[in-house]
Amino acid sequence: MPMYRYICTRCGTEKVELHGINDNPEIICDVCGNGMERAIGRVGIVFKGSGFYITDSKKSTSKKSDNSSNK
């Protein structure tokens, strides 16, 4: 069963509930007693491989070769 994150519409309290994907339970805030809405969960992002750092995408240009070709 998946875990769902709920946020209170009045006070902003967050709560995590475990229920089936087809269930649509009425979740009540423990702090103020107001109804809670399902929120999109936070997802961690991991970048792997080359091209994600400044040094990976830099073009190597040397000023020495440009100056010698102008003379």
C-alpha positions in Angstrom: 0.0 0.0 0.0 1.4 3.5 -0.9 1.9 6.3 1.6 0.2 9.6 0.8 1.0 13.1 2.2 -1.8 15.3 3.3 -1.7 19.0 4.1 -4.3 20.9 6.2 -6.1 23.6 4.3 -6.4 25.8 7.3 -3.3 25.5 9.5 -0.8 23.8 7.1 -0.1 20.8 9.2 1.3 17.8 7.3 0.4 14.2 7.9 1.4 10.9 6.1 -1.3 8.2 5.7 -1.0 4.7 4.4 -4.0 3.4 2.4 -4.9 1.7 -0.8 -4.7 3.4 -4.2 -8.4 3.1 -4.8 -9.4 4.4 -1.3 -10.5 8.0 -0.8 -10.5 8.5 2.9 -11.7 11.6 4.7 -8.5 12.8 6.6 -9.1 15.2 9.5 -6.3 17.5 10.9 -5.3 16.5 14.5 -4.5 20.2 15.3 -7.5 22.1 14.1 -10.1 19.5 13.0 -10.3 20.8 9.5 -10.2 18.6 6.3 -6.9 17.8 4.7 -6.0 17.6 1.0 -3.7 15.1 -0.7 -0.4 16.7 -1.7 2.2 15.7 -4.2 5.1 14.0 -2.5 8.6 15.3 -2.5 11.0 13.4 -4.7 14.7 13.4 -4.4 16.7 13.9 -7.7 20.1 12.4 -8.2 22.2 13.4 -11.2 24.6 10.8 -12.4 27.0 10.8 -15.3 29.0 13.5 -17.0 27.7 16.9 -18.0 26.2 18.0 -14.7 29.1 20.1 -13.4 30.5 23.4 -14.6 33.8 21.9 -15.4 32.2 19.2 -17.6 30.5 21.6 -20.0 33.3 24.2 -20.3 35.0 24.6 -23.6 38.7 24.7 -23.3 40.0 27.7 -25.3 43.5 29.1 -24.7 44.3 32.7 -25.4 47.9 31.9 -26.3 46.9 30.1 -29.6 44.5 33.0 -30.5 47.2 35.7 -30.0 49.9 33.8 -32.0 47.5 33.3 -34.9 46.8 37.0 -35.1 50.5 38.0 -35.6 
